[in-house]
Amino acid sequence: MPSALTPSAVRRLRTALDEQLSALGEPAFEGTDEEAVAAAVRAVLRAQEPLRPALKAAVRCSLAVLADRVPGHSLEVRVPPYGAVQVIEGPRHTRGTPPGVVETDPLTWLRLVDGRTGWESAVGEHGVRASGVRSDLSAHLPLWPEPQLDKPPNS
């Protein structure tokens, strides 16, 4: 199955990441594509006012990483206005609302994928709306192994 992290998405991500890093007074990023996604997420979370292209790219590319790691069509993860992906094996839907939906705002999503906020905490505080049997993403988040549960972005 082809990766959801397309070459054009990676180009946009790297451009937006370098602009965000420059705004933070940091050097340009060098590393792999997936490392660039993690770096973009962390740069956006460090910024007082994230640049819109960096926020958009970080959300879209982190959704693509999730889709690559947890393929399927039984759960739709929505992060309006930037993107949505279908993940997790199970019943496939073809029209209308899928059997499971997770929806959250962009910054909450990035905190979840980075490990700054835990799944249970985000759901309990109503930062995430999750419905359906397969809507628990706690086994798949954070996307990167350095969880920083409920820490402020600047720590």
Secondary structure, DSSP 8 states (H G I E B T S, - for coil): ---SS-HHHHHHHHHHHHHHHHHTT-----S-HHHHHHHHHHHHHH-SS--HHHHHHHHHHHHHHHHHHS--SSEEEEETTTEEEEESSS----SSS-SEEEEE-HHHHHHHHHTSS-HHHHHHTTSEEEESTT---TTT-SSSS---TT--TT-
